[in-house]
Structures are given as C-alpha cells and as structure tokens.
C-alpha cells in the first residue's frame, strides 16, 4: 500500500513539474563570419546550472522552469549576451542570437561553460562540412593527450608516426622529403641542412590553435609533397583580457638513475650561447672551452610559460586584439646500449662498441600576434614568432673502433660532444577582404629567417698502446687527422613567401545559395641558403715521436700551447690543420661552403561546384616554375649545378553526402618531390658510425595520389571513418650506401617506381556522458578514440639505372623492398575521463597508446641486409585538474612501458656464420618521462 502511494505521489509530482516547464529554442549565428551558424555556443540560465550547447547547425533547444529569467549566450572569445525573458508554463519561445567577438566586459555574468573553436567537436564539424579530405588536431585534444609539441601532436593522428630521436614525421610511410610544413598557409624554412622541413618538435603547443593535416593535394598547396601538408594555425585571441602563468618540473628516469650526469663544457642552461672559432687560427692553440666533460648536479627538467591577451573595440564594427606567449622548457635524457657499424653480409660488425649518451635539450618560444578587424568585411593580422631550440649530446663509445686496424681487440674510446642551436624567426602579415557576397580575397606575406649552428663540436679517439696487451693503457689515435677534431658549422636560410587567392561565387539555386565558387591564385617563395663549415683537425706528430699515455680525464693536459708544433717548437706533439692544409697555407681556414638559391612561382585555378544537392566537385590545376641552383666549395670538389623544371599539377575531388551524418569523399592528384640542397652538394659530413656525401646528379620524382574515404558523424563529438589510399612514385629518391672505400651514404633516384597502398580506420566514441541533473551543463563523461593504419609498400631497385644517371655506384642487395620509414601497421588509442564538480572545479584523465611496427631505416647494399627499426609501443598517462577558478594542476607520465628502441641489420644466414637472421646495430631504452605543472590564471 505504501509503495502504491509513493508511486502515485511521484507520478503527480513529475506531472506537476513537467507542466511547470517551458522551452526556449533558436539559432546562434556568427557576425564575424557573415552570420554563418555558430555551433557549440553555450546557452544558460543565469545563476543556475541549467544550460546546453548549440548543435552543429547552430540550433538549440532548452527546457527551463516557467517564470522570469535571464538567458546568457556565450562563446569563448566572443561577447557575452544577456537576454531577459518571461515565459509561461508550457510555452515555447524562439530566441535567435547573433554573436560577435568584442571586448565588452560584463563583470556580474558567470558563464558555466563556453566552447572554443579549438574544441575537438568544432574541428570535427569543419571536417564534416569540408569538400576536401581533412584532418585536424586542436589545442583541446593536445591538452587532453598531454602533448607539448607539434611533432608529437600529429603523431597522435591517423597514419602518422614520429621518427625516433628527431622532430620529423612519417605520413603513410613517407618521410621528410614527401611532406610540407606551413604556418597559417605560408611556408616554413628548414632548420637542418639535410632536411626539407623544420623539425616540428621545436613548436610548443602554447602557440597552436589547431594543426591541419591535408593528406590529399589541392591547388592552394605547394606541389612538393605526397605525404601531407602540415599547417600550424597560430593562436588568434578574440576575448576579454587574461593573463596566465604556468611552472613545472619533471624528470627522466634514466637520467635520475645516473650517479654522475655529464655534458660538454661551454653551452649554458638556457641554450643562449655560441662558441666562436679561435681568433688565433691555426698558428696557436686558441680554444677557450675545455675538452673535459662537466658534471651536472641534478638533471631535473624545468618549464615555465606565461601567456596573455586582450581586445578592444575601436569603432562600431572595428576591433583590435592581441595575444602573446613566452615559454622555456628544458629536458634531460640518458641512453646506453650497443652501437655497431659496417656489419658484413656474414653478420660481422666492423665497429662494435657500447655507447653512453647524455642529452639536454631546451626550447624557448616567444610569439605575439595583433589582429585588427576593420569591419565585418575586412581583417588584418600580424604574427611574429621567435624560437631558440638547442640539443646537446655528450656521447662516449667503448670497444672495437675498427676490427681490421683500430683497437681490433677492444679498448678503443670515442667521445663526441655536440651542441646544436637553431634560431627561427617567422613574421607574417595576413588579410581577408570581402567586397560583396560573391567576391572576396585572401592574402598573406611572410619573411622567415633561420640560423642553425653547431659551434665547437668536439671529438676524441683513443686506442690501446698495445692492442695485444693491457687495453686500459691508451693514447690518442693517429690513423686519421679527423679522429681528434673541433668542428664549427653554420647554416643561414632566408625566405620570402606570398599567397593571394580570389574567390568568386556563382550560380544561385532556388534556395538563394550559390552552387559554385571559382578560385584563382598565386603562390611564390624565394629563399637563399648559405652553409659553411670548418673542422680543426689535431694531426699527431710523426711516428718517430713518442706519444704519451692519454685518458679522457687528461685531454686538457695534452692539448695545450706547449705541445703544439710550431716553427718555434718543432718537437711538439701535434699540429692543427684543416682539410686544406696547416698554418703555412694561406687559404687553410677558408671554410667548406655551399650557397643555394631556390624560387618557386605558381599560379592556379580551381572550381568548386555543387552538381546536385548531395554531390560536390572541386577540379583544379596548378602550374609551378621551379629553379634551384647551388654553388659549392668543399673538401671533395668545387663547382655549381642547377635544377630547373616546370610542373603541371592537376587535381580532382568529389564529396557525396549520403545523409546528414555520412559522407563519401574521393581525391586524385599529381605532385612532385624535390631533392634538398645538402643532398645535391658534394659535402662530406662525418658521424661516429657513418659518413654522408651529396649527389649533384639527383633530380625530382613524380607522385600520383588517390584517396577514397567514408566518414560518419554519429554525434558532434564522434566519428567513424575508413580511408583507402594509394600512391605511385616515379624515380623515388632514397638514402643508400654507395660503393666507396669508406662506405659513404648518399642519395640516388634508386629505381623506376614505388607503390604505397593502404587503409586507415578512425573512431571516436562517447561511452557515457551523465549530467548532474536535467539540462545540467556539468559532465561525468568517458570517451575512447582509436585509429589504425595498415599499408603495403614496395619499390624496385636498379643499380644499372643509378650508374647510368650518376657518378656513383650502388650494389643493391635485393631487387626490391619497402619504403624507408614506412611501417606496415600504425595504431593510436586513448581513453579519457572528464568530471565537472561545479563551475570552477573539474578533473580530466587520459591514457594514450601508440604503436608502429617494424620499419625500414636504410636499404641493404653490397650484399648487406636492410637496416630495420623494430616496432615500438608507447603508453602515456595524463591528469589535469582545476582546483579553483584560477588554479589548476597537471601531471603527465610518458613512455610508461619503456620499451627497447632497437635497430637491426638483416643477415642472410645461408651465407653467414651466425645463427641469427639479424644483428643488433643499436639498442637502448629512453626511460620514463614525468612532469608536474601548476597554472594560475588572473
């Protein structure tokens, strides 16, 4: 009886409550975008937690109690609008609201939740609406996955993996040469003489609004890519004033475990340092830094960042806004393991060493942008970015330096200390001008400067005095002048670039919407590259001079002025020489150089047309006139060469809307791949295990690309998609070991063709999202995401073709093989939990995993097997929590599984003398990386 009474009471209570409810509905639009609908804006009742967000089409519906209320409309970076209403029980009112970015300050208004265009759901909406095949990762997703730099960010997306030990990425198995890096649509320079693209890891996530990844070609893009155009969209702040400061500390488990952590003398903690070459030249010993290693007290990582922005109304429609950020990050690391080189076809290593590597990296970022919206039709934006990025590696190798003649029984020691610094300046002026509803112009110009230097790289080589005796008694090695040296390298690159695109809409339909858009544009980039390098070799005295016993700890006692051979001291122990000669030769200090000029001028036209309500097509063509010239004066040869070509690049894209939530997309295009300056300059670069030399006969390859994609968007935060893709590359460029006395590595057009065929699968799903109450905006949500890529890749190798086209000889071990850098399988996955306690407090936790299978590092030659990087899986944990309205904490633990990073050389056991079919060439663990941060917002 009591149960029946309770049920009846509950029924009448619920009925009475529902009868006291009312409904508001409407559409939110964006004044800044010509009143296009605005998704993900917040609609809330002031003073309550009742609210909702607008849908993808800008519409919303919200149930509220009958009575008098204030409805608050909000969107991060836009004005907050209050609308008073009185509504009766059962009534439905329509409130349409247009919003614009402004500096209006409403101190008494509290918005429970606002959503910015950096949100994952906003980027999914852009992906859904686009005709092109697009993919993006925004600031929200980067924060959720604990991403601190752009290289790591893009490796979390479908079909992309990060190259171990660098900021380069592979897209669908295609490495650096096949990709293109831009910022706000304008090209970025390279910071490495042997690379086409700048290392993406130097870009902090603090400067990023989102990263757009175009894996299919459109005529707006430069044609020199087949993998992806990775475009960094910089922060563009629009809201009221804010200021935020964040500090953090962290560790690398490997570095902390070392009783002593060492780095070279010279570079400082901040990375703002540069050792100069000795003013005394070769005539006297003028080096100011020590050969000895410096002990670091506690290798703890440091981070600090500040950011802020504000905006001001300057007229009825005009608005000025600015955003600025500055940050400094440092990170220690330690690696140890075997390092082998020159492995024969029988699996015998010519170099067999154990290495220890102490690493210290810094990154300092300063960025500011100023945006001026003149009116709703015209906008200007200026961006300025400075990055100082440094890498410091102190490496020590112990064992057999050369099994035939250099410490063949062990006891050899090679120490190399390298400090590399990159200073990057990016300056951009961007504009949009709309003349009427049919005609508008987008334009941008940029000036970029990069200075990459390697000041005072130091190397020493010791060998046992008696290879058959006590191997611990050592002296300086005298087999090559370069065994003990100091090396100075400087690369400067300047580039001016410009884009201008005009858009014209035509052919209105019955619903007063334009079916077509014609785009005509120009892109141009002109850059100069100046490279110079000088190596000071310490040539030991002839064999009739008895050299003393030397250890790594006594190097500074040996390399002193008193031991330098001079006319006044002919009985010294060493002299300083370059490859050109000693102090007696007037041109001995003339550096090795190469200077390059490259210009690309392109015009394009494309037409987008809605063939039916569901089918849209984009057809276009781009013509590029390319000129690349280079002059060189190196230890090998002096001369110059040119590469001039004109490329005609057609493209075609279709989009078919199956229904409101599903699309089919198809894209096909032709592109090309240029060789880089260092790849064509005959300059010899020596590493501990390997040497590299350019090839002036290298030429561009041609790429044919196609993609077919199905995508479904069940909700604004969910996606399921599958993509089939293929690439056919004519005359692919590869890095190979050439036939030479020292087994140098060079670059050649290695065969007639390469093929890539694969599939990508992506899914994001909300497992649950429980609100705290009916129409509450506070979430208790769990979501999962995963993407998988599987590829087949193959290329042919043709030694006769290489010999016919180059002054080089290559003996390929196999007739065909995979693409360097390509993994058959790539997997990314994450699980995220979010809980909102109230307006100011929440927590977010994410577990993220990524894996790549075995990938080819270098092609086997001269009967040697391929070099292969073994597959690796990485697990990260990220936790963030807002403690109060102003204070938040963050914790990240990366590389929790700490897998072994391993490179092997394959061996044909049918002709070999070892039992295994592979030899471990290099192997190490990176350790676990932890970071704790505190952020305070004003």
Secondary structure, DSSP 8 states (H G I E B T S, - for coil): -HHHHHHHHHHHHHHHHHHTEEEEEEEEEEGGGTTEE-TT-EEEETTSSBEEE--TTSEEEEEEESEEEEEEEE-TTS--EEEEEEE-TT-EEE--EEE-------TT---S----TTSHHHHHHHHHH-SS--EEEEHHHHHHTT--BHHHHHTTSTTEEE-TTSS-EEETTB-GGG-EEEETTEE---SSTT-SS--GGGSBGGGEEEEEEE-S--TTS-SS-SS-EEEEEE----SS-EEEEEEEEEEEHHHHT-SSEEEESS--SSS-------TTTTSS----S-SSEEEES---EEEEEEEEEEEEE-SSS-EEEEEEEEEEEEEEEEEEEEEEEEE-TTS-EEEEEEEEEEEEEEEEEEEEEEEEEEETTEEEEEEEEEEEEEEEEEEEEEEESBTTTBSTTS-EEEEEEEEEEEEEEEEEEEEEEE-SSSEEEEEEEEEEEEEEEEEEEEEEEEEESSTTS-TT-EEE--S-GGGSEEEEEEEEEEEEEEEEEEEEEEEE-TTS-EEEEEEEEEEEEEEEEEEEEEEEEEEE--TTS------GGGHHHHSSGGGB-BTTBTT-SEEEEBTTB-TTSTTTT--EEEEEEEEEEEEEEEEEEESSSSEEEEEEEEEEEEEEEEEEE-SS-EEEEEEEEEEEEEEEEEEEEEETTEEEEEEEEEEEE---HHHHS--EEE-SS-EEE--TT---EEEEEEEEEEEE-SSTT-EEEEEEEEEEEES-EEEEE-SSTT--EEEEE-SSEEEEEEEEEEEEEEEEEEESSTTB--EEEEEEEEEEEEEEEEEE--HHHHHHHSS----BSSSEE--BT-BSEEEEEEEEEEEE-SSS-EEEEEEEEEEE--EEEE--BTT---EEE--EEEEEEEEEEE-SSSEEEEEEEE-TT--EEEEEEE--TTT-SSSSSEEEEEEEE---EEEEEEEEE-
